[in-house]
């Protein structure tokens, strides 16, 4: 049969990314505890396209994914899948991103009752003929209490849930659980899905004693990440869903390349 995709393209315009976007796929995620978690991932899978080719072969991206369906989704495996597509499609670059909901069991602070918190995460692998980049992105909910409101009010201060989004480019093993734990420590208080009255009292009082702006938590998380060995660069964002406004508060920091550091992610 005629191969339309392989026809010569006279427009001579190379494309940075071509492929499939947001295809649902069952995946097996390794956890730090040594167990595995079944997740449904949304996969975006791209390569470049040369100036001479009219189109890519979209079906081959799905074939590569399916061949690797039984493997744990480690960063080494991501690199392997991306490299396999790059080789099969005879391209210079490949990009693979998997987004998924990750569940972590969490215990309430006083009553010690367990429940699950969901985190929106992405793992990304970029490969070319000379280099490889791996990134981890996570959205972590925290509680923020306004320092200004506390300072000017006699009885109370407004607080609200906020989302911290962290995107790290790293060269050593890095677990999503560690990234989540690092960020949660920097909020006014952590978020818990299950709170009894004693827990609610704890959360209210802890957040009151630890007020933070979005600017504060972005800077505090950035300082922690700068000290971790193996992180090349990172982006930290925070969006606070303001309880006394009809708009949100926002802050962002983008690091330069990082070459030093000595702090454990768990410290």
Secondary structure, 3 states (H helix, E strand, C coil): CCCHHHCECCCCCCEEEEEEEEEEEEEEEECCCCCEEEEEEEEEEEEEECCCECCCCHHHHHHHHHHCCCCECCHHHHHHHHHHHHHHHCCCEEEEEEEEEEEEEEECCCCCCEEEEEEEEEEEEEEECCCEEEEEEEEEEEEEECHHHHHHCCCCCCEEEEEEEEEEEECCCCCHHHHHHHHHCCCCEECCCCCCHHHHHHHHHHHHCCCCCHHHHHHHHHHHHHCECCEEEEEEEEEECCCCCCCCEEEEEECCCCCCCCECCCC
